[in-house]
């Protein structure tokens, strides 16, 4: 899916990311971020650790691949949080 489709789906499904925040316009080293940014000609899906510092999960030229993976990461987090509160 493309970035706008991802945003629409995220809003519609009201996925819970817990303490993580979503960043889609840049790569940051802030703590607890799940993000995707177009950087140096590549889409980069990344996460940051609790104490900061990012790591790249996927680098691709395919916007669909990047946002599909990002959606799966957030959905997985949402499902884990839901299971823990059941």
Secondary structure, DSSP 8 states (H G I E B T S, - for coil): --HHHHHHHHHHHT---TT-EEE-SS---SSSEEEEEEETTEEEEEEE-TTS-EEEEEEES-HHHHHHHHHHHHHHHHHHHHHHT-
